[in-house]
Amino acid sequence: MQVSAILANAVLFQAAWFAGVLSAAQGRPWVGPVVALLVVAWHLARARRAWPEALLLAAAVTVGAAFESLLVAAGWLRFDAGALIAGTAPVWMVALWAVFATTLNVSLRLLHRRPGLSALLGAVAAPLAYFAGERLGAVEFIDLGTGLLAIGAGWFVLTPLLVLLAAKLDGYAPQ
């Protein structure tokens, strides 16, 4: 895979993350999903096989919606903007799971054969991202320590599972 494609994927992921978090913090939670949709469309248009990538993204959105809603229901996190149903994850946060999934067969491809590294990455990077989101005003931790531990534990398990699924549904691999 070309370095330019990997860089573009990483930059688009970061741009979508900032768009989702900052717009939610400013009370405009619809901006993040719009940006995420554009990133997902670009990702699928560039895939050699879009259907497997779309299945991967759908799986990540489903897992993400359930995980984020669990964090809310458990009382560890509170989102002020963007939930369609009270007590569930906001749409902008679920959209970020789709954007994260766009990295799994591109900029995070190196994790395909490294489940331990993917678990470690999830356990460390995810809590840092949520903490940054909290500092930017998009999410509130009800109990910071417990919330960060729950996020780290969840991503420790979910990241390698999503990476494994990505390797099987790799629409970017040469045929």
Secondary structure, 3 states (H helix, E strand, C coil): CCHHHHHHHHHHHHHHHHHHHHHHHCCCCCHHHHHHHHHHHHHHHHCCCHHHHHHHHHHHHHHHHHHHHHHHHCCCEECCCCCCCCCCCCHHHHHHHHHHHCCCCCCCHHHCCCHHHHHHHHHHHHHHHHHHHHHCCCCEECCHHHHHHHHHHHHHHHHHHHHHHHHHCCCCCCC
